[in-house]
């Protein structure tokens, strides 16, 4: 695995950093504070779980860290780049190069086969060997026999394995996972969790995981609690 300095382009080996990060949204009652004064550092290669009650701000924080949303206050650095200095297109380009996602609801395109879903981010990046790399990624998650299957032909666990293959196929530096086992039964969820952590360890990826499952959170290097929009000491 590359050194931390080489992996994220920063001499200090920090993959994600926030300073005074806040998010407010309008509501009928006025401004509603979702996140307030979030200051954190996540080192390259570290796995971190974000836990807390529903509505605590976990998913909002993940979206801000990934540049999917913009903060009302503060700054976010992703792999050394200040996201608050980029426009929407710039953030999208950075995500395409540096970031992978796994969502609770899979987010597979129903008209595409498993292979085509995994190929998509590679094709968008202009990768000439997209099909070869996508087949390798699907094989790595045990779906050698599902290349031509559409999402409707797959079980929930298989859909999430396709999503994991798609997330890792671009060799991201940071992987964001939002309740990756939330829509799965216990047995399928356990298999998906094993796969996620095994692949993450092999790739040396920085993992930021939102979960309600304490067992899943406990597998991470560090657990950060969020309540009322603030990190808990």
Secondary structure, DSSP 8 states (H G I E B T S, - for coil): ---HHHHHS-TT-EEEEEEEEEEEEEETTEEEEEEEEEEEEEETT-EEEEE-STTSSHHHHHHHHTTSS--SEEEEEETTEEGGGS-HHHHHHHHHHHEEEEETT----TTSBHHHHHHHHHHHTT-TTHHHHHHHHHHHTT-GGGTT-BGGGS-HHHHHHHHHHHHHHTT-SEEEEESTTTTS-HHHHHHHHHHHHHHHHHHT-EEEEE-S-HHHHTTSSEEEEEETTEE--
